């Protein structure tokens, strides 16, 4: 996939099975979001083939999207709507009956401890509350394939534990999850398979244990740094703090 003269993806070749949690990681600009948007059918103009649920998505049949859930890194919610209105609307868009969508949305809000805010406008929600609404909207229609881009953003520690367990349970039910995050510790713990993208190329693909054997490093963060060629963090941090110190007012 290219945008103008810039090639963003260069021969990505992945086969993903049912019930897998894929940690899809890479530096900013590596092509992660572009890959996901292509699979979602949000952008076109690529070369090659994308098959989802056994069908080429270029054939013009968009019904596969009913089986997909998506939490983007940055999402715009309809702030003038209440959570009930937004989630019911989303459920209906995916083919649920209004009453079923509203009932299911309330039950899921209850599980997140947000039942008290069900009829409040989204403009009054904190970042963490909004993120929970987005997660609910992505699973409300019981999809088979989920794309989560930084889904833990804004969540407190307890909610992070809950969402991690939810992902594991969804995978047990045969759902496939593409999970993209810069929090390597979480990716390491929840992923069955980790795909590392650098400059539009897949440079690593395997379980965490397999990546350890390839990279001979201890943590996913260390593997990430090694395989992306980034090792200037100490030097940059030292220079940064020196600049901060130089600007300090001396007593």
C-alpha positions in Angstrom: 0.0 0.0 0.0 1.4 3.4 -1.0 0.3 7.0 -0.3 1.8 9.0 -3.1 5.4 8.1 -3.4 5.6 6.7 0.1 5.2 2.9 0.4 3.5 2.2 3.7 3.1 -1.6 3.5 5.5 -3.8 1.6 4.4 -7.4 1.1 2.6 -8.1 4.3 1.7 -11.8 4.3 -0.3 -13.1 7.3 -2.7 -16.0 7.8 -4.6 -15.6 11.0 -6.7 -18.4 12.6 -9.8 -18.5 14.6 -9.5 -17.8 18.3 -6.1 -16.1 18.2 -5.1 -12.9 20.0 -2.6 -11.2 17.7 -0.4 -8.6 19.3 0.1 -6.3 16.3 3.0 -3.9 17.2 5.5 -1.6 15.7 6.9 1.9 15.9 4.7 4.9 14.9 4.4 5.0 11.2 5.2 1.3 10.7 1.9 0.7 8.9 -0.2 -0.9 11.7 -3.2 1.4 11.4 -3.1 1.2 7.6 -3.2 -2.6 7.8 -6.3 -2.5 10.1 -8.1 0.1 8.0 -7.5 -2.0 4.9 -9.1 -5.0 6.6 -12.0 -2.9 7.8 -12.6 -1.6 4.2 -12.0 2.0 5.3 -9.3 2.7 2.6 -8.8 1.2 -0.8 -6.1 1.3 -3.5 -3.9 -1.5 -2.3 -2.3 -4.3 -4.3 -2.6 -7.9 -3.3 -5.5 -9.8 -1.7 -7.3 -9.5 1.6 -9.5 -12.4 2.6 -11.7 -12.2 5.7 -13.9 -15.2 6.6 -12.8 -16.9 3.4 -13.9 -14.1 1.1 -12.0 -11.5 -0.9 -13.2 -8.1 0.6 -12.6 -6.5 -2.8 -15.7 -8.3 -4.3 -18.0 -5.5 -3.0 -19.9 -7.6 -0.4 -19.7 -5.6 2.8 -21.8 -8.0 4.9 -18.5 -9.2 6.5 -18.4 -6.0 8.5 -21.4 -7.1 10.6 -19.0 -9.7 12.1 -16.3 -7.2 13.0 -15.9 -5.0 16.1 -13.5 -2.0 16.2 -12.0 0.2 18.9 -9.9 2.9 17.2 -7.0 4.6 19.0 -8.8 7.9 18.7 -12.6 7.9 18.4 -15.1 10.6 18.1 -18.3 9.9 20.1 -21.6 11.7 19.7 -21.3 13.7 22.8 -24.9 15.0 22.7 -26.2 11.5 23.0 -26.6 9.5 26.2 -24.7 6.2 26.5 -28.0 4.4 26.1 -28.8 6.3 22.9 -25.3 5.8 21.4 -25.1 2.1 22.2 -28.6 1.4 21.0 -27.9 3.2 17.8 -24.7 1.3 17.3 -26.4 -2.0 18.0 -29.2 -1.2 15.5 -26.5 -0.3 12.9 -25.2 -3.9 13.3 -28.6 -5.4 12.9 -29.9 -5.8 16.5 -33.4 -5.0 17.4 -33.7 -1.8 19.3 -35.0 -3.4 22.5 -32.4 -6.1 22.4 -29.6 -3.6 21.8 -30.7 -1.4 24.7 -31.1 -4.3 27.1 -27.7 -5.8 26.2 -26.0 -2.4 26.4 -27.4 -1.8 29.9 -26.3 -5.2 31.1 -22.7 -4.6 29.8 -22.6 -1.1 31.3 -23.6 -2.7 34.6 -20.7 -5.2 34.4 -18.4 -2.2 34.1 -20.1 -0.5 37.0 -21.5 2.3 34.8 -25.3 1.5 35.1 -25.8 4.8 37.0 -24.5 6.7 33.9 -26.6 4.8 31.3 -28.9 7.8 30.6 -26.3 10.5 31.0 -24.8 12.4 28.1 -21.4 11.2 26.9 -20.1 14.8 27.2 -20.1 14.3 31.0 -18.1 11.0 30.8 -14.4 10.8 31.9 -11.9 9.3 29.5 -12.0 5.9 31.1 -15.8 5.9 31.0 -15.8 6.8 27.3 -13.3 4.0 26.6 -15.6 1.5 28.3 -18.5 2.7 26.1 -16.3 2.2 23.0 -15.4 -1.3 24.1 -19.0 -2.2 24.7 -20.0 -0.8 21.3 -17.4 -3.0 19.7 -18.7 -6.3 21.2 -22.5 -5.5 21.5 -23.3 -7.5 18.3 -21.2 -10.5 19.2 -18.6 -10.1 16.4 -16.2 -12.9 15.3 -13.3 -10.5 14.6 -12.1 -7.7 16.8 -9.6 -4.9 16.2 -8.5 -3.1 19.4 -6.1 -0.2 19.0 -4.9 1.0 22.5 -8.1 -0.3 24.1 -6.8 0.2 27.7 -6.2 3.9 27.2 -7.6 5.9 30.2 -8.7 2.8 32.2 -7.8 2.3 35.9 -5.8 -0.7 37.1 -8.9 -2.8 38.0 -10.6 -2.1 34.7 -7.4 -3.1 32.8 -7.5 -6.5 34.6 -11.1 -6.9 33.7 -10.6 -6.1 30.0 -7.6 -8.4 29.8 -9.8 -11.2 31.1 -12.5 -10.3 28.7 -10.1 -10.6 25.8 -9.0 -14.1 27.0 -12.6 -15.2 27.3 -13.5 -13.9 23.9 -10.6 -15.9 22.4 -11.8 -19.0 24.2 -15.1 -18.5 22.5 -13.3 -18.6 19.1 -13.2 -14.8 18.5 -10.1 -13.5 16.8 -8.5 -10.4 18.3 -6.0 -8.0 16.7 -4.6 -6.1 19.6 -2.3 -3.1 19.0 -0.6 -1.2 21.8 2.6 0.5 22.8 2.4 -1.1 26.3 4.7 -4.0 25.6 4.1 -5.7 29.0 0.3 -6.1 28.2 1.0 -7.3 24.7 3.5 -9.8 26.0 1.0 -11.2 28.6 -2.2 -11.4 26.5 -1.0 -12.4 23.0 -0.9 -15.9 21.6 1.1 -14.5 18.7 3.0 -11.3 18.2 3.5 -9.7 14.8 6.2 -6.9 14.7 5.9 -4.4 11.8 8.8 -2.1 10.9 8.7 0.2 7.9 5.9 -1.7 6.3 7.6 -5.1 6.7 6.9 -8.0 9.1 10.2 -8.5 10.9 9.0 -10.9 13.5 6.0 -13.3 13.8 5.5 -15.9 16.5 4.7 -16.5 20.2 6.5 -14.5 22.8 8.7 -17.6 23.6 9.6 -17.9 19.9 10.5 -14.3 19.7 12.7 -14.6 22.8 14.6 -17.5 21.1 15.0 -15.4 17.9 16.0 -12.2 19.7 17.7 -13.7 22.8 16.3 -10.9 25.0 14.3 -11.0 28.2 11.2 -8.9 27.7 9.1 -8.0 24.7 10.1 -4.4 25.2 13.8 -5.4 24.9 13.0 -7.5 21.8 11.1 -4.6 20.3 14.0 -2.2 20.8 16.5 -4.8 19.4 14.5 -5.5 16.3 13.6 -1.9 15.6 17.2 -0.9 16.0 16.4 1.6 18.8 18.9 1.8 21.6 19.3 5.5 22.3 16.8 5.8 25.1 19.4 6.3 27.9 21.3 8.9 25.9 18.1 10.8 25.0 16.8 10.7 28.6 20.1 12.0 29.9 20.2 14.9 27.4 16.5 15.7 28.2 17.1 15.9 31.9 20.2 18.0 31.4 18.2 20.5 29.5 15.6 20.5 32.2 18.2 21.1 34.9 19.9 23.9 32.9 16.6 25.8 32.8 16.1 25.5 36.5 16.0 28.6 38.7 18.8 28.4 41.2 18.3 29.5 44.7 
